[in-house]
Amino acid sequence: MTINHKIILEDTTLRDGEQAPGIAFNREEKIAILDALIESGVKWIEAGIHAMGGSESYTLKKMLERVEGTDVHLIGWNRGVKEDLKNSLDHGFKHVHIGLPTSNLHLINGLSKSREWLIAQASELVDYAKQRDAFVSISAEDIGRSDIDFVIEYASAIKEAGADRLRLSDTIGILTPEQYGTLVHKITSSVGIHTQCHTHNDFGYAVANTISGLASGATYFHTTINGIGERAGMPDMAQTILSLLIHYNVDLGINTSKLKNLSRIVSKATKTPLAPWQPIVGDNIFSHESGIHANGTIKTGNSFEPIPPELVDGTRKIVIGKHSGKAGLKYALDSINYSYDENKLDKLLILVREVSILKKQDISYSDLGHLYETLIK
């Protein structure tokens, strides 16, 4: 499986990510996240929804001012309504997205509109935005429950109207990587339009579906920092970037050493602590406790690590706890220049295991020294 090296990451933390229930970024948080994304090398950023009005519109104005004259593209999301689109363009957005569904469930049952209406409305909106010299992105929402032949018809119409890309949205995350890749390939090859992967993580497939879509011909793809988003979230930025880099040799020009800082900023803004085993950026990623793992890591740093810590600003740690072995104890005591008798390490190990069970957490190196002292008194 090969992937085009000219693919484009577009982060949507500030739009679709913020739509996670209970998440509400204020102006300072949105601008801080924007700045951190730009500092990391992200060039395409979905900024928000101007139609929300109030402070959100003012925040978007400030964000547009911030990127003016740079090579950063801010995308304004809009409903499939001309007034929304006009307001976004009037307020300075040069890149706009139009959200419209292609499944009968959303189109007919949700909007009470026909397929004929959709093609006419989408074509009119695309044409209007192109007449105003905008980059125009448009959705095929709920692609997983859409009639593929109709989607191709729809894609052909919006391409003829001048759309720059078609976003293929697996809105409720029901597709497998094989299914999503097949849809992307069929639509992209049939119509010849740039497509964008937009996947959700309801079955844990978001990153895999995105990779599959890119391998099937998509040019653009969405991620969010920490994978935030509606329900189970979206493709995690760090995971997707590292997968592309390590497994497919695709370098997106992102400074991977900034990913952990991005994660911290969003974790703080969402008031959601990361699980320590969060891939790439979690605190446990370069931490080793079990005897075999710790021993191997002490001898050869990459024995139990798929990527070097410095690639993502990680720190290798040997943790002392219930599963430690003598190699870990020796490493910890040596690290604090603590003198010890190796003959007493077996007893120390028994004590460490019992204490860690009682504490329900790891044991600091200094506390390990104190435990050793209890054995020699």
Secondary structure by P-SEA (a helix, b strand, c coil): ccccccbbbbbcccccccccccccccaaaaaaaaaaaaaacccccccccccccaaaaaaaaaaaaaaccccbbbbbbbcccaaaaaaaaaacccbbbbbbbcccccccccccccaaaaaaaaaaaaaaaaaaccbbbbbbcccccccaaaaaaaaaaaaaacccbbbbccccccccaaaaaaaaaaaaaacccbbbbbbbccccaaaaaaaaaaaaccccccccccccccccccccaaaaaaaaaacccccccccccaaaaaaaaaaaaaccccccccccccccccccccaaaaaaaaacccccccccccccbbbbbbcccccccaaaaaaaaaaabbbbbccaaaaaaaaaaaaaaaacccccaaaaaaaaaaaac
